[in-house]
């Protein structure tokens, strides 16, 4: 296959692209003329209302006479504030991701008996089909674990005795299976990547059906399978915060779009995985990590606010970094004064940073969070919108402190978010009723057909 790709005619590729580029030159005025809402965004930056959901709500501002009024951010799962969920799990010193999964999938909190049975069902479903790792992961290892997660998701269709039934009961069964298997798939895909692309030793551990999702993830990726309860509880918090984020985010919408066509669960979720991989969505946490590596390398004194501020100005002016002019991990489409996920993750990360010797890095991230709004205002103008840190600003540091390699950051995001995707899929099929089909304005006029003998 690699040889086939290499043998493609580069001159032919260049010729086709040269013919195509003029077709991609659409002036911005055309979007305004035809009232096209690019990115499905209204003129004020709010999302185009495309559906109704009872799943989750992302609330970050009030509209006052047509103007955005910034407020502290709120995230709710089935109407329950995320802070209330986190406080309950922390005060009772227990893992919460499985309970959040039950809440999102069923619509209500479980009783102790229901939670125990649900957790047991997940534990029993963790094991991959016989020879799945060898046939679907090891035989075609991937440099990017997200691509392997997508292909493995599609492959599970072949092992399902009833893959195409789109009843709520069957989708729920399939969803619980994916929720259970994703930690194993991503850990085995990571081990294969280590073996075949980094020439490192490979450790394929068996999942423990009696342990939580967070505990299984840590024991599956670590050579000695060891971890502390504190580490597992912090990872559990990460999974909870990433489990759902409303129907308007790109991957949840991808799930709904594909589900509205009537396709099977594995195809719909694989599409969501592909969406989440993108650096403008779930892959943004890797951009944050790369950005801070650049800052640490080029800022001599991490505790010098003026030196850090001056470097942020250079990033925004596209002089340094990846020359995008973006400070990754800052700003959000909905949240204004605060992103509750970032607030919750930051609070939990601080004590671990002090314990593991990451205080300097934590303080640097916190300084960037404080200085970025002023830097944006200086470079982009006084009218720059209110800006807060988003969850990606701190998630990368948390994962590093947990010994999780960067290649696993976005796959971990997917492992949490698959719960929300399944819930959105069930809701879309039950309540949507129509295939999602937006319109596009065609600008091509009539072009006469030219016989091949008369073409240049």
MOQUI-V770103 format. One record per pair of residues at least 12 apart in sequence whose C-alpha atoms are under 10 Angstrom apart, sorted by the first residue. I is the first residue (numbers start at 1). J is the second residue. Records with the same first field share a line. If there is no record, write none. Layout:
I=J ; J
This chain:
23=443 ; 444
26=443
30=441 ; 443
31=441
34=440 ; 441
35=441
36=439 ; 440 ; 441
39=250
40=248 ; 438
41=333
44=66 ; 67 ; 68
45=68 ; 333 ; 334
46=68 ; 333 ; 334
47=248 ; 249 ; 333 ; 334
48=248
49=248
50=247 ; 248 ; 253 ; 436 ; 438
51=247 ; 248 ; 253 ; 256 ; 428 ; 431 ; 432 ; 436
52=247 ; 248 ; 427 ; 428 ; 431 ; 432
53=78 ; 246 ; 247 ; 248 ; 424 ; 427 ; 428 ; 431 ; 432
54=77 ; 78 ; 79 ; 104 ; 107 ; 246 ; 247 ; 423 ; 424 ; 427
55=76 ; 77 ; 78 ; 79 ; 103 ; 104 ; 105 ; 106 ; 107 ; 244 ; 245 ; 246 ; 247 ; 420 ; 423 ; 424 ; 427
56=75 ; 76 ; 77 ; 78 ; 79 ; 80 ; 81 ; 104 ; 244 ; 245 ; 246 ; 247 ; 420 ; 424
57=74 ; 75 ; 76 ; 77 ; 78 ; 79 ; 80 ; 81 ; 244 ; 245 ; 246 ; 247 ; 248
58=73 ; 74 ; 75 ; 76 ; 77 ; 244 ; 245 ; 246 ; 247 ; 248 ; 334 ; 335 ; 339 ; 340
59=71 ; 72 ; 73 ; 74 ; 75 ; 76 ; 246 ; 334 ; 335 ; 336 ; 339 ; 340
60=72 ; 73 ; 74 ; 75 ; 332 ; 333 ; 334 ; 335 ; 336 ; 337 ; 338 ; 339 ; 340
61=73 ; 74 ; 334 ; 335 ; 336 ; 337
68=336 ; 385
69=336 ; 337 ; 386
70=334 ; 335 ; 336 ; 337 ; 338 ; 385 ; 386 ; 387
71=335 ; 336 ; 337 ; 338 ; 386
72=335 ; 336 ; 337 ; 338 ; 339 ; 340 ; 388
73=334 ; 335 ; 336 ; 337 ; 338 ; 339 ; 340 ; 341 ; 343 ; 388
74=335 ; 338 ; 339 ; 340 ; 341
75=241 ; 244 ; 245 ; 246 ; 335 ; 339 ; 340 ; 341
76=244 ; 245 ; 246 ; 340
77=100 ; 103 ; 104 ; 107 ; 108 ; 243 ; 244 ; 245 ; 246 ; 420
78=100 ; 103 ; 104 ; 105 ; 106 ; 107 ; 108 ; 109
79=107 ; 108
80=103 ; 108 ; 109
81=340
82=100 ; 240 ; 241 ; 340 ; 341 ; 344
83=241 ; 340 ; 341 ; 343 ; 344
85=99 ; 100 ; 240
86=237 ; 240 ; 241 ; 344
87=344
89=233 ; 236 ; 237
90=233 ; 237
93=229 ; 233
94=212 ; 229 ; 233 ; 236
95=211 ; 212 ; 213 ; 214 ; 215 ; 229 ; 232 ; 233 ; 234 ; 235 ; 236 ; 237 ; 240
96=212 ; 213 ; 214 ; 233 ; 236 ; 237 ; 239 ; 240
97=119 ; 212 ; 213 ; 214 ; 233 ; 235 ; 236 ; 237 ; 238 ; 239 ; 240 ; 241 ; 242 ; 243 ; 416 ; 419
98=115 ; 116 ; 118 ; 119 ; 122 ; 179 ; 180 ; 212 ; 213 ; 214 ; 236 ; 239 ; 240 ; 419
99=111 ; 112 ; 114 ; 115 ; 116 ; 118 ; 119 ; 240
100=115 ; 239 ; 240 ; 241 ; 243 ; 244 ; 419 ; 420
101=115 ; 118 ; 119 ; 176 ; 179 ; 240 ; 243 ; 244 ; 416 ; 417 ; 418 ; 419 ; 420 ; 422 ; 423
102=114 ; 115 ; 118 ; 119 ; 176 ; 419
103=115 ; 419 ; 423
104=243 ; 244 ; 419 ; 420 ; 421 ; 422 ; 423 ; 424
105=172 ; 175 ; 176 ; 419 ; 420 ; 421 ; 422 ; 423 ; 424 ; 426 ; 427
106=172 ; 423
107=423
118=176
119=176 ; 180 ; 209 ; 210 ; 211 ; 212 ; 213
120=209 ; 210 ; 211 ; 212
121=173 ; 176 ; 177 ; 180 ; 209
122=176 ; 177 ; 178 ; 179 ; 180 ; 181 ; 209 ; 210 ; 211 ; 212 ; 213
123=176 ; 177 ; 180 ; 181 ; 207 ; 208 ; 209 ; 210 ; 211 ; 212 ; 213 ; 216
124=177 ; 180 ; 181 ; 207 ; 208 ; 209 ; 210
125=176 ; 177 ; 178 ; 179 ; 180 ; 181 ; 209
126=176 ; 177 ; 178 ; 179 ; 180 ; 181 ; 182 ; 183 ; 184 ; 185 ; 206 ; 207 ; 208 ; 209 ; 213 ; 216
127=177 ; 180 ; 181 ; 184 ; 185 ; 206 ; 207 ; 208 ; 209
128=156 ; 159 ; 177 ; 180 ; 181 ; 182 ; 184 ; 185 ; 206 ; 207
129=156 ; 159 ; 160 ; 181
130=159
132=152 ; 155 ; 156 ; 159 ; 185
133=152 ; 184 ; 185 ; 188 ; 189 ; 192 ; 204
134=188 ; 192
136=148 ; 151 ; 152 ; 153 ; 155 ; 156 ; 185 ; 189
137=149 ; 151 ; 152 ; 185 ; 186 ; 188 ; 189 ; 190 ; 191 ; 192 ; 193
138=188 ; 189 ; 191 ; 192 ; 193 ; 195 ; 196
139=192
140=189 ; 192 ; 193 ; 196
141=188 ; 189 ; 190 ; 191 ; 192 ; 193 ; 194 ; 195 ; 196 ; 197
142=189 ; 190 ; 192 ; 193 ; 194 ; 196 ; 197
143=189 ; 190 ; 192 ; 193 ; 194 ; 196 ; 197 ; 198 ; 407
144=189 ; 190 ; 193 ; 277 ; 407 ; 408 ; 410 ; 411
145=185 ; 186 ; 187 ; 188 ; 189 ; 190 ; 191 ; 192 ; 193 ; 277 ; 407 ; 408 ; 409 ; 410 ; 411
146=186 ; 189 ; 190 ; 270 ; 273 ; 274 ; 275 ; 276 ; 277 ; 278 ; 283 ; 407 ; 408 ; 409 ; 410 ; 411 ; 412 ; 414
147=189 ; 270 ; 273 ; 274 ; 277 ; 411
148=185 ; 186 ; 189 ; 190 ; 193 ; 273 ; 411
149=182 ; 185 ; 186 ; 189 ; 270 ; 273 ; 274 ; 411 ; 414 ; 415
150=266 ; 267 ; 269 ; 270 ; 271 ; 272 ; 273 ; 274 ; 277
151=266 ; 267 ; 270 ; 273 ; 274
152=182 ; 185 ; 186 ; 189 ; 266 ; 270
153=178 ; 181 ; 182 ; 185 ; 265 ; 266 ; 267 ; 268 ; 269 ; 270 ; 271 ; 273
154=264 ; 265 ; 266 ; 267 ; 268 ; 269 ; 270 ; 271
155=266 ; 267 ; 270
156=174 ; 177 ; 178 ; 266
157=174 ; 264 ; 265 ; 266 ; 267
158=266
160=174 ; 266
162=174
163=263 ; 264 ; 265 ; 266
164=262 ; 263 ; 264 ; 265 ; 266
165=262 ; 263 ; 264 ; 265
166=259 ; 262 ; 263 ; 264 ; 265 ; 425 ; 426 ; 429 ; 430
167=426 ; 429 ; 430
168=423 ; 425 ; 426 ; 427 ; 429 ; 430
169=426
170=265 ; 426
171=264 ; 265 ; 266 ; 422 ; 423 ; 425 ; 426 ; 429
172=265 ; 419 ; 422 ; 423 ; 425 ; 426
174=265 ; 266 ; 422
175=265 ; 266 ; 269 ; 418 ; 419 ; 420 ; 421 ; 422 ; 423 ; 425 ; 426
176=418 ; 419 ; 422
178=265 ; 266 ; 269 ; 415 ; 418 ; 419 ; 422
179=213 ; 414 ; 415 ; 416 ; 417 ; 418 ; 419 ; 422
180=207 ; 209 ; 212 ; 213 ; 415
181=207 ; 213 ; 415
182=213 ; 217 ; 411 ; 412 ; 414 ; 415 ; 416 ; 418
183=207 ; 213 ; 214 ; 215 ; 216 ; 217 ; 218 ; 220 ; 221 ; 411 ; 412 ; 414 ; 415 ; 416
184=204 ; 205 ; 206 ; 207 ; 213 ; 216 ; 217 ; 220 ; 221 ; 415
185=220 ; 411 ; 415
186=217 ; 220 ; 221 ; 407 ; 408 ; 411 ; 412 ; 414 ; 415
187=203 ; 204 ; 205 ; 216 ; 217 ; 218 ; 219 ; 220 ; 221 ; 222 ; 408 ; 411 ; 412
188=202 ; 203 ; 204 ; 205 ; 206 ; 220 ; 221
189=204 ; 408
190=202 ; 203 ; 204 ; 220 ; 221 ; 405 ; 407 ; 408 ; 411
191=203 ; 204 ; 205 ; 220 ; 221 ; 222 ; 223
192=204
193=407
201=223
202=221 ; 223
203=220 ; 221 ; 222 ; 223 ; 224 ; 225
204=220 ; 221 ; 222 ; 223
205=219 ; 220 ; 221 ; 222 ; 223 ; 224 ; 225
206=219 ; 220
207=219 ; 220
208=220
212=232 ; 233 ; 236
213=232 ; 235 ; 236 ; 239 ; 415 ; 416
214=229 ; 231 ; 232 ; 233 ; 234 ; 235 ; 236 ; 237 ; 238 ; 239 ; 412 ; 416
215=227 ; 228 ; 229 ; 231 ; 232 ; 233 ; 235 ; 236
216=232
217=232 ; 235 ; 236 ; 404 ; 412 ; 415
218=231 ; 232 ; 235 ; 402 ; 403 ; 404
219=232
221=403 ; 404 ; 405 ; 408
222=403 ; 404
227=402 ; 403
228=402
230=352 ; 402
231=352 ; 398 ; 399 ; 401 ; 402 ; 403
232=402
233=348
234=345 ; 348 ; 349 ; 352 ; 398 ; 399 ; 402
235=345 ; 395 ; 398 ; 399 ; 402 ; 412
236=416
237=341 ; 344 ; 345 ; 348
238=341 ; 344 ; 345 ; 348 ; 391 ; 395 ; 398 ; 399 ; 412 ; 413 ; 416
239=412 ; 413 ; 414 ; 415 ; 416 ; 417
240=341 ; 416 ; 417
241=340 ; 341 ; 342 ; 344 ; 345 ; 391 ; 413 ; 416 ; 417
242=282 ; 341 ; 391 ; 412 ; 413 ; 414 ; 415 ; 416 ; 417 ; 418 ; 419 ; 420
243=413 ; 414 ; 415 ; 416 ; 417 ; 418 ; 419 ; 420 ; 421
244=416 ; 417 ; 418 ; 419 ; 420 ; 421 ; 423 ; 424
245=417 ; 420 ; 421
246=420 ; 421 ; 424
247=420 ; 421 ; 424 ; 428
249=275 ; 276 ; 281 ; 333
250=272 ; 275 ; 276 ; 278 ; 280 ; 281 ; 282
251=269 ; 270 ; 271 ; 272 ; 273 ; 274 ; 275 ; 276 ; 277 ; 278 ; 281 ; 282 ; 414 ; 417 ; 418 ; 420 ; 421
252=268 ; 269 ; 271 ; 272 ; 273 ; 275 ; 276 ; 417 ; 418 ; 420 ; 421 ; 422 ; 423 ; 424 ; 425
253=272 ; 275 ; 421 ; 424 ; 425 ; 428 ; 436
254=268 ; 269 ; 270 ; 271 ; 272 ; 273 ; 274 ; 275 ; 276 ; 421 ; 425
255=267 ; 268 ; 269 ; 270 ; 271 ; 272 ; 273 ; 275 ; 418 ; 420 ; 421 ; 422 ; 423 ; 424 ; 425 ; 428
256=268 ; 269 ; 272 ; 421 ; 422 ; 423 ; 424 ; 425 ; 426 ; 427 ; 428 ; 429 ; 432 ; 435 ; 436
257=271 ; 272 ; 425 ; 428 ; 434 ; 435 ; 436 ; 437
258=270 ; 271 ; 272 ; 425 ; 428 ; 435 ; 436
259=271 ; 422 ; 424 ; 425 ; 426 ; 427 ; 428 ; 429 ; 432 ; 435 ; 436
260=425 ; 428 ; 429 ; 430 ; 431 ; 432 ; 433 ; 434 ; 435 ; 436 ; 437
261=429 ; 433 ; 434 ; 435 ; 436 ; 437
262=429 ; 434 ; 435
265=421 ; 422 ; 425 ; 426
268=421 ; 422 ; 425
269=414 ; 418 ; 421 ; 422 ; 425
270=418
272=414 ; 417 ; 418 ; 421
273=410 ; 411 ; 413 ; 414 ; 415 ; 417 ; 418 ; 421
274=414
276=410 ; 411 ; 413 ; 414 ; 417
277=410 ; 411 ; 413 ; 414
278=410
279=410
280=328
281=392 ; 410
282=392 ; 409 ; 410 ; 411 ; 412 ; 413 ; 414 ; 417
283=392 ; 409 ; 410 ; 411 ; 413
284=328 ; 329 ; 391 ; 392 ; 393 ; 396 ; 409 ; 410
285=328 ; 329 ; 390 ; 391 ; 392 ; 393 ; 394 ; 395 ; 396 ; 397 ; 406 ; 409 ; 410 ; 413
286=328 ; 329 ; 392 ; 393 ; 395 ; 396 ; 406 ; 407 ; 408 ; 409 ; 410
287=322 ; 326 ; 327 ; 328 ; 329 ; 392 ; 393 ; 396
288=327 ; 328 ; 329 ; 330 ; 392 ; 393 ; 394 ; 395 ; 396 ; 397
289=328 ; 329 ; 392 ; 393 ; 394 ; 395 ; 396 ; 397 ; 400 ; 406
290=321 ; 322 ; 328 ; 396 ; 406
291=315 ; 320 ; 321 ; 322 ; 326 ; 327 ; 328 ; 329
292=321 ; 327 ; 328 ; 361 ; 364 ; 365 ; 368 ; 393 ; 396 ; 397
293=321
294=320 ; 321 ; 322
295=308 ; 311 ; 312 ; 315 ; 320 ; 321 ; 364 ; 368
296=308 ; 361 ; 364
298=311 ; 320 ; 321
299=311
301=364
302=360 ; 361 ; 363 ; 364 ; 365 ; 367
303=360 ; 361 ; 363 ; 364 ; 367
304=364 ; 367
305=364 ; 367 ; 368 ; 370 ; 371
306=371
308=364 ; 367 ; 368 ; 371 ; 372
309=367 ; 368 ; 370 ; 371 ; 372 ; 374 ; 375
310=371 ; 375
311=375
312=325 ; 326 ; 327 ; 368 ; 371 ; 372 ; 374 ; 375 ; 376 ; 379
313=325 ; 327 ; 371 ; 372 ; 374 ; 375 ; 376 ; 378 ; 379
314=375 ; 379
315=327 ; 375
316=372 ; 375 ; 376 ; 378 ; 379 ; 380
317=376 ; 379 ; 380
326=376
327=368 ; 369 ; 372 ; 376 ; 393
328=389 ; 390 ; 392 ; 393
329=342 ; 365 ; 368 ; 369 ; 388 ; 389 ; 390 ; 391 ; 392 ; 393 ; 394 ; 395 ; 396
330=368 ; 369 ; 372 ; 373 ; 387 ; 388 ; 389 ; 390 ; 391 ; 392 ; 393
331=369 ; 372 ; 373 ; 385 ; 386 ; 387 ; 388 ; 389 ; 390 ; 391 ; 393
332=386 ; 387 ; 388 ; 389 ; 390 ; 391
333=387 ; 390
335=386 ; 387 ; 388 ; 389 ; 390
336=385 ; 386 ; 387 ; 388 ; 389 ; 390
337=386 ; 387 ; 388 ; 389
338=386 ; 387 ; 388 ; 389 ; 390 ; 391
339=387 ; 388 ; 389 ; 390 ; 391
340=389 ; 390 ; 391
341=389 ; 390 ; 391 ; 392 ; 394 ; 395
342=388 ; 389 ; 390 ; 391 ; 392 ; 393 ; 394 ; 395
343=389 ; 390 ; 391 ; 394
344=391 ; 394
345=391 ; 392 ; 393 ; 394 ; 395 ; 398
346=362 ; 366 ; 391 ; 393 ; 394 ; 395 ; 397 ; 398
348=398
349=362 ; 394 ; 395 ; 397 ; 398 ; 399 ; 401
350=362 ; 363 ; 398
352=398 ; 401 ; 402
353=397 ; 398 ; 401
355=401
356=401 ; 402
357=401
358=397 ; 398 ; 400 ; 401
361=397
362=394 ; 397 ; 398
365=389 ; 393 ; 394 ; 397
366=389 ; 393 ; 394
368=389 ; 393
369=387 ; 388 ; 389 ; 390 ; 393 ; 394
370=387 ; 388 ; 389
372=387 ; 388 ; 389
373=385 ; 386 ; 387 ; 388 ; 389
374=386 ; 387
395=409 ; 413
396=409 ; 410
399=412
